[in-house]
Amino acid sequence: MIVTISKRMQQSGVNKFGMKGIFEYLRWQYAMQTQGDRYKLNNVFTAMYARMIMEREHGLRGFFETRNRLTE
């Protein structure tokens, strides 16, 4: 879902976006479609998702802004 949203944004002319913005959008979507606390998106994972997606999806390289990691 994150990749699909990112690609749709890119196709509509967005060159860069924040993963936290996509997480917030997904939280809103799931809140409208589900009940209870079954699914959660923790902000701790936003940087890891951004890096993983840009590594796997060549068309999305550079789409998410990242900072240098303190641990490598």
N, C-alpha and C positions, 0 to 999 in steps of 0.2 A: 504494500500500500504506500509506503514512504517513497519508494522509487517511482511509482506511478504518479503520485502527487508532484514530485520533483520534476519529472519529465513534462508533465502538463504545464507546470509553471514556466519551465524553460521554453516550451513551444509558444507560450503566450507572450514571450519577450522578457521574462525575468532572468537576469544574468547571474545573480547571487541571491541566496536566501539563507536564513538561519534554521538549523535543525530544531531549535526550541519552538520556533513558530509553527513548524509542521507538527511537532508533538502536541502543541496547544490545539491546533486544528483537529487532530485525531481525538484528543480528549473530548472536545466539544461534540464531534460526530458520534463517539461511543456513548456519551451522556444522553444524546437524543435518541439513540437506538437501543440502549440496554438499560437494565435496572440493577442496582446494587453495585458492589465494588469488585466484581470479578476480574476486570481487566485494568491494569495500571501501567502507566508509562512514567518511569522515573527519570528525572533530568540528569541523573548520574550517567546515563547511557547515551546522551545526545552526541557527545564528541566521538565516541566509539562508532556509533551508527554513521555519522557523517563521514568519517575516514573509511569505514568499510564499504559504504556505498560508492564513494568516489574511486576507490580502488577497483571495485568489481564492475562498475558501470562507466565505461570510458567516456561516454557522452556527458557524464555529470562531473568529470574531473574539474575541480576548481569552483564548482557550484556553491559549495558550503565554505564559509570562512572558518579557518581553523587557526589555532595558536600552537606554538611549540609546546610539546609535552615536557613535563618535568621528569617523567620516568620513561626510559627507553631501554 
